[in-house]
Amino acid sequence: MKGTLFSKIGLSISGAGTLIAILTIGAVPAVAERPGSGLATCAPGVEFLGFSDALNKTAFGGFGVNELSAITHDPYQRVYYAVADRAGPIQSHVFTLDISVGAEALGTPTVLAVTVLKNADGDPFNGVTFDGESIVFTRHSELIIASESGSGAGEQPEIRRFSLDGNHLEELPVPARFLIGPNNLTFEGLALSPNGHSLFTVNEGPLAEDGRTGDFRSRLRIIHYENRGPGEFEVVTEYFYLTQPGRTPSDVGVAEIIALSEDDLLVLERGFVAGQGNTVRIFRVSVEDAADVSDQPTLAAPGLTPVAKELVFDVADCPSAGAETPQVQPNPLLDNYEAMTLGPRLPGGRRLLLLLSDDNGNAAQVTRIVALALPIRDLVGDEGSNVN
């Protein structure tokens, strides 16, 4: 659906009695700008505010600022939290970041603090016991972090709740089919709805029983939890998500998700092929009226319909803006973007969207932040802030 962003969508939260309005944008040329803004766009209505490599190959508090796999916004303290993955023997940790963004420009990101994540016994996690891949901030000023699984024998995919000082509070239940041991293709995305009622997670690659299509589309499962009260997140539904075709069998997977409501998500699909570079695309997804596939032994069964989705923008279509990369890329702005979060409201009914790349501790990759503005007028929540 290139040429439009959202087409007259009304979103509502059950029981909230509040309509979430999305700015309607017609089919206009891809080079269109918001009147008077002078800003370049990645797609109609998706404004490019800039990028920064200021954190690349830096260190703070004895930790390298690298392998950042997820980011979330704290609207109360006006900071961001980024979790590092695959730390190996290094203690698992979260960086507190200051990322200032004006109406039309990204400032220079800085690290304010680093927090070590601890288990229920008060001992630090590390990459052998926990592989943090996604993070959300809750209305109770806590963090929920998904782990693909540590690299140690017997380690499993997990979702855990932490205090802001890194203390362990709760482990959420995980459906048995996802307990497949150390695996780099399990929980990669995590999203909390604006009212805190629903939590979503998604596996990066397909489970063995779900597999891929002939054109290398991955059949993935989105897990929907409901918050039934303190310490009572409960799995209620699984949804069938189908990625775009891949260039190789292992090319395209889901790296992150954001919940716009109880029914609507933003999904970041990320791919990489050596010698060709990355693909990074953001889709809007609706799970409203989607079938529950939790009782389906395989998503390859005939007659199953994936959730509806539409392309919001492709990062390859953003301006390169002077970005440089040591890799082969279709656009030098591209890198291994694994992290995505909404930030504060911006003037003109827009909302800040940040992308953050994971450099994998690799000299050929970059820790890069990209700032964009989406025309999301309003979301449910105090002060209009989505705490994801």
C-alpha positions as CSV (number, residue, x, y, z in Angstrom):
1,M,0.0,0.0,0.0
2,K,2.8,2.4,-0.8
3,G,1.6,5.9,-1.3
4,T,-0.6,5.9,1.9
5,L,0.2,5.6,5.6
6,F,-3.0,4.9,7.4
7,S,-6.3,5.1,5.6
8,K,-9.0,6.5,7.9
9,I,-8.5,4.1,10.8
10,G,-10.5,4.4,14.0
11,L,-9.1,2.4,16.9
12,S,-10.8,1.9,20.3
13,I,-10.0,0.3,23.6
14,S,-12.7,-2.0,24.9
15,G,-14.4,-0.4,27.9
16,A,-12.4,2.8,27.7
17,G,-15.0,4.6,25.7
18,T,-12.2,6.5,23.9
19,L,-11.7,6.8,20.2
20,I,-8.1,6.9,19.0
21,A,-7.9,9.0,15.9
22,I,-5.3,8.4,13.3
23,L,-4.5,11.1,10.8
24,T,-5.7,10.3,7.3
25,I,-3.2,10.8,4.5
26,G,-4.2,10.4,0.9
27,A,-2.1,9.0,-1.9
28,V,0.5,11.6,-2.4
29,P,4.0,11.5,-4.0
30,A,6.7,9.8,-1.8
31,V,8.7,13.1,-1.8
32,A,5.8,15.0,-0.1
33,E,6.5,17.0,3.0
34,R,4.2,18.3,5.7
35,P,3.3,21.8,4.6
36,G,5.9,24.3,6.0
37,S,8.0,21.6,7.6
38,G,10.8,21.3,5.1
39,L,11.4,17.8,6.3
40,A,12.2,14.9,4.0
41,T,10.0,11.8,4.3
42,C,10.5,8.0,4.2
43,A,6.9,7.6,3.0
44,P,3.9,10.0,2.8
45,G,3.5,11.3,6.3
46,V,6.6,9.6,7.8
47,E,9.0,12.4,8.5
48,F,12.7,11.9,8.9
49,L,14.1,13.8,11.8
50,G,17.7,12.6,11.6
51,F,20.1,9.9,12.8
52,S,23.0,9.7,15.3
53,D,26.0,7.4,15.6
54,A,27.1,9.1,18.8
55,L,26.8,6.0,20.9
56,N,28.7,3.8,18.5
57,K,31.7,1.9,19.9
58,T,31.6,3.9,23.2
59,A,31.6,2.6,26.8
60,F,29.9,3.6,30.1
61,G,30.4,2.3,33.6
62,G,32.7,-0.5,32.5
63,F,30.2,-1.8,29.8
64,G,30.5,-1.4,26.1
65,V,27.6,0.5,24.6
66,N,26.9,-2.2,22.1
67,E,24.6,-5.1,21.2
68,L,21.6,-2.9,22.1
69,S,18.6,-5.0,21.0
70,A,15.6,-3.1,22.5
71,I,14.6,0.3,23.7
72,T,11.6,1.7,25.6
73,H,10.4,5.1,26.7
74,D,9.9,6.3,30.3
75,P,7.5,9.3,29.9
76,Y,7.7,10.1,33.6
77,Q,11.5,10.6,33.8
78,R,11.7,11.5,30.1
79,V,14.5,8.9,29.5
80,Y,14.9,5.7,27.5
81,Y,16.0,2.3,28.6
82,A,18.0,0.1,26.2
83,V,18.8,-3.6,27.0
84,A,21.9,-5.3,25.7
85,D,21.7,-8.9,24.4
86,R,24.1,-11.8,24.1
87,A,26.4,-10.5,26.9
88,G,28.1,-13.9,27.3
89,P,29.8,-14.0,30.7
90,I,29.2,-10.2,31.0
91,Q,26.4,-9.2,33.4
92,S,23.1,-8.5,31.7
93,H,22.4,-4.8,31.8
94,V,20.2,-1.9,30.8
95,F,21.4,1.5,29.8
96,T,19.5,4.7,30.7
97,L,19.7,7.0,27.7
98,D,18.9,10.7,27.2
99,I,17.7,11.2,23.6
100,S,16.5,14.7,23.0
101,V,14.3,15.3,19.9
102,G,12.9,18.6,18.9
103,A,10.0,19.3,16.6
104,E,12.2,18.7,13.5
105,A,15.7,17.4,14.7
106,L,17.4,14.7,16.7
107,G,19.9,15.8,19.3
108,T,23.0,13.9,20.5
109,P,22.1,10.8,22.5
110,T,24.0,10.3,25.8
111,V,24.2,7.5,28.4
112,L,23.1,8.5,31.9
113,A,23.4,5.2,33.8
114,V,23.7,1.4,33.5
115,T,21.7,-1.1,35.6
116,V,22.6,-4.8,36.1
117,L,19.7,-7.2,35.9
118,K,19.4,-9.7,38.8
119,N,17.6,-13.0,39.3
120,A,15.2,-13.9,42.1
121,D,18.2,-14.7,44.4
122,G,19.7,-11.3,43.8
123,D,22.6,-12.6,41.6
124,P,23.3,-10.9,38.3
125,F,22.1,-12.5,35.1
126,N,24.5,-12.9,32.2
127,G,24.4,-14.0,28.6
128,V,24.6,-17.6,29.7
129,T,21.4,-17.3,31.8
130,F,19.5,-14.5,30.1
131,D,19.5,-13.0,26.6
132,G,17.4,-9.8,26.8
133,E,15.9,-9.0,23.4
134,S,13.0,-6.7,24.0
135,I,11.9,-4.3,26.8
136,V,8.8,-2.4,27.8
137,F,8.2,0.2,30.5
138,T,5.0,-0.2,32.5
139,R,2.7,2.4,34.2
140,H,4.0,1.2,37.5
141,S,7.6,2.3,36.6
142,E,8.8,-1.3,36.1
143,L,10.5,-3.1,33.2
144,I,9.3,-6.2,31.4
145,I,12.1,-7.9,29.4
146,A,11.8,-10.8,27.0
147,S,14.8,-13.2,26.6
148,E,15.4,-15.5,23.6
149,S,17.1,-17.8,26.2
150,G,20.5,-17.8,27.6
151,S,23.3,-19.8,26.0
152,G,23.6,-22.3,28.9
153,A,22.3,-25.8,28.8
154,G,18.7,-26.0,29.8
155,E,18.0,-22.2,29.4
156,Q,14.7,-21.4,28.0
157,P,12.9,-18.4,26.4
158,E,11.6,-16.2,29.2
159,I,9.7,-13.0,30.0
160,R,10.6,-11.4,33.3
161,R,9.5,-8.3,35.2
162,F,12.1,-6.1,36.9
163,S,12.2,-3.0,39.1
164,L,14.1,0.0,37.6
165,D,17.0,-0.8,39.9
166,G,17.3,-4.3,38.2
167,N,15.7,-6.4,40.9
168,H,13.7,-9.4,39.7
169,L,9.9,-9.2,40.4
170,E,8.2,-11.9,38.4
171,E,8.5,-14.5,35.7
172,L,5.6,-14.7,33.3
173,P,4.2,-18.1,32.1
174,V,5.4,-19.2,28.6
175,P,3.4,-21.7,26.5
176,A,5.1,-25.1,26.3
177,R,5.6,-25.0,22.5
178,F,8.0,-22.1,22.9
179,L,10.2,-23.8,25.5
180,I,12.7,-25.1,22.9
181,G,15.9,-24.4,24.8
182,P,18.8,-22.1,23.7
183,N,17.7,-20.6,20.4
184,N,18.3,-17.3,18.7
185,L,14.9,-17.2,16.9
186,T,12.4,-17.1,19.8
187,F,11.1,-14.0,21.7
188,E,12.4,-11.0,19.9
189,G,9.6,-8.5,20.2
190,L,7.5,-7.3,23.2
191,A,4.8,-4.7,23.4
192,L,2.5,-3.3,26.1
193,S,-0.8,-1.7,25.1
194,P,-1.3,2.0,26.1
195,N,-3.6,1.1,29.0
196,G,-1.3,-1.7,30.2
197,H,-4.0,-4.3,29.8
198,S,-2.4,-6.4,27.0
199,L,1.1,-7.6,26.5
200,F,2.3,-9.1,23.2
201,T,5.4,-11.0,22.3
202,V,6.4,-12.7,19.0
203,N,9.1,-15.2,18.0
204,E,11.7,-13.9,15.5
205,G,11.7,-17.0,13.4
206,P,9.3,-19.9,12.9
207,L,8.9,-22.8,15.3
208,A,10.0,-26.1,13.7
209,E,6.4,-27.3,13.3
210,D,5.3,-24.0,11.7
211,G,8.1,-23.5,9.2
212,R,8.3,-21.3,6.1
213,T,6.5,-21.0,2.8
214,G,8.1,-21.8,-0.6
215,D,9.1,-18.1,-1.0
216,F,10.6,-18.0,2.5
217,R,7.9,-16.3,4.4
218,S,8.2,-17.1,8.1
219,R,5.0,-18.4,9.9
220,L,5.2,-16.8,13.3
221,R,3.1,-16.7,16.4
222,I,2.2,-13.5,18.3
223,I,1.3,-14.4,22.0
224,H,-1.3,-12.1,23.6
225,Y,-1.2,-11.9,27.4
226,E,-3.8,-10.1,29.5
227,N,-3.0,-8.3,32.8
228,R,-5.3,-9.7,35.4
229,G,-3.6,-7.8,38.2
230,P,-0.2,-7.7,40.0
231,G,1.7,-10.8,39.1
232,E,-1.1,-12.2,37.0
233,F,-0.3,-11.9,33.3
234,E,-2.1,-14.7,31.6
235,V,-1.8,-16.1,28.1
236,V,-5.1,-15.7,26.3
237,T,-4.5,-16.0,22.5
238,E,-2.0,-16.8,19.8
239,Y,-2.2,-15.1,16.4
240,F,-0.7,-16.2,13.1
241,Y,1.7,-13.6,11.6
242,L,3.3,-14.1,8.1
243,T,6.4,-12.2,7.2
244,Q,7.3,-10.8,3.8
245,P,9.2,-13.2,1.4
246,G,12.8,-13.7,2.1
247,R,15.8,-13.8,-0.2
248,T,17.1,-16.8,1.6
249,P,15.4,-19.2,4.0
250,S,16.7,-17.4,7.1
251,D,16.5,-13.9,5.8
252,V,13.4,-12.2,7.2
253,G,12.1,-12.2,10.8
254,V,10.3,-10.0,13.2
255,A,12.7,-7.9,15.4
256,E,10.2,-5.7,17.4
257,I,6.6,-4.8,17.9
258,I,4.7,-1.8,19.4
259,A,1.1,-1.9,20.6
260,L,-1.0,1.1,19.5
261,S,-4.1,-0.4,21.1
262,E,-5.5,-3.7,22.2
263,D,-5.9,-4.6,18.5
264,D,-3.3,-2.7,16.5
265,L,0.5,-3.2,16.4
266,L,3.5,-1.8,14.6
267,V,5.8,-4.7,13.5
268,L,9.4,-4.3,12.5
269,E,10.5,-6.9,10.0
270,R,14.3,-7.1,9.6
271,G,16.3,-9.2,7.2
272,F,20.0,-9.6,6.2
273,V,21.8,-11.3,3.3
274,A,25.6,-11.0,3.1
275,G,26.6,-9.0,0.1
276,Q,23.1,-7.5,-0.3
277,G,22.6,-5.8,3.1
278,N,19.6,-5.3,5.3
279,T,15.9,-4.9,4.8
280,V,14.0,-3.1,7.5
281,R,10.3,-2.5,7.1
282,I,7.6,-1.3,9.5
283,F,4.1,-2.7,9.1
284,R,0.8,-1.8,10.8
285,V,-1.0,-5.0,11.9
286,S,-4.5,-5.6,13.1
287,V,-5.4,-8.6,15.3
288,E,-9.0,-7.5,15.6
289,D,-11.2,-10.5,14.7
290,A,-8.0,-12.6,14.1
291,A,-8.3,-16.3,14.8
292,D,-6.8,-17.9,17.8
293,V,-4.3,-20.4,16.6
294,S,-3.1,-21.6,20.1
295,D,-4.8,-25.0,19.4
296,Q,-3.2,-25.4,16.0
297,P,-0.3,-27.9,16.0
298,T,1.1,-26.3,12.9
299,L,0.6,-23.0,11.1
300,A,1.3,-24.8,7.8
301,A,-2.2,-26.4,8.0
302,P,-4.5,-25.4,5.1
303,G,-7.1,-22.7,5.6
304,L,-5.3,-20.7,8.2
305,T,-5.3,-16.9,7.6
306,P,-2.6,-14.6,8.9
307,V,-3.4,-11.3,10.6
308,A,-4.0,-8.4,8.3
309,K,-1.1,-6.0,7.8
310,E,0.0,-3.0,5.6
311,L,3.3,-1.4,5.0
312,V,3.9,1.9,6.8
313,F,7.4,2.6,5.5
314,D,10.6,1.0,4.4
315,V,13.8,2.4,5.9
316,A,15.6,1.9,2.6
317,D,13.3,4.8,1.3
318,C,14.5,7.2,4.0
319,P,17.1,9.8,3.1
320,S,20.7,8.6,3.7
321,A,21.4,12.1,5.3
322,G,25.2,11.6,5.1
323,A,25.1,8.2,6.9
324,E,28.1,5.9,6.2
325,T,28.5,2.2,6.5
326,P,31.3,-0.3,6.1
327,Q,28.8,-2.8,4.7
328,V,27.1,-3.3,1.4
329,Q,23.7,-1.7,1.8
330,P,21.0,-0.5,-0.6
331,N,20.9,2.7,1.6
332,P,23.9,3.6,3.9
333,L,21.4,4.5,6.6
334,L,20.5,0.8,6.9
335,D,21.9,-1.4,9.6
336,N,20.8,-4.1,11.9
337,Y,17.7,-2.3,13.4
338,E,16.3,-4.5,16.2
339,A,14.8,-1.9,18.5
340,M,11.8,0.4,18.1
341,T,9.8,2.5,20.5
342,L,7.4,5.4,20.5
343,G,8.5,8.6,22.2
344,P,6.6,11.8,23.2
345,R,4.1,13.7,21.1
346,L,5.5,16.2,18.7
347,P,3.8,19.3,17.4
348,G,1.2,18.9,14.6
349,G,-0.4,15.7,15.9
350,R,2.7,13.7,15.3
351,R,4.4,11.0,17.5
352,L,8.1,10.3,17.8
353,L,9.3,6.9,16.6
354,L,12.9,5.8,17.4
355,L,14.8,2.9,15.7
356,L,18.0,1.6,17.3
357,S,20.4,-0.8,15.6
358,D,22.3,-3.7,17.3
359,D,25.9,-3.7,16.2
360,N,26.5,-7.2,17.5
361,G,29.8,-6.1,18.8
362,N,31.0,-6.1,15.2
363,A,33.3,-3.5,13.7
364,A,31.3,-3.7,10.4
365,Q,28.1,-2.7,12.1
366,V,27.0,0.5,13.8
367,T,25.0,1.4,16.9
368,R,22.7,4.0,15.3
369,I,19.6,5.8,16.4
370,V,17.1,7.1,13.8
371,A,14.3,9.5,14.7
372,L,11.1,9.7,12.7
373,A,7.7,11.4,13.2
374,L,4.4,9.5,12.5
375,P,1.1,11.2,12.2
376,I,-0.6,9.5,15.2
377,R,-2.8,12.1,16.7
378,D,-3.8,10.5,19.9
379,L,-3.4,7.3,22.0
380,V,-5.2,6.2,25.1
381,G,-3.2,7.0,28.3
382,D,-2.3,9.7,30.8
383,E,-1.0,12.8,29.0
384,G,-1.5,10.8,25.7
385,S,1.7,8.9,26.4
386,N,2.1,5.3,25.3
387,V,4.4,3.7,28.0
388,N,5.7,1.2,25.5
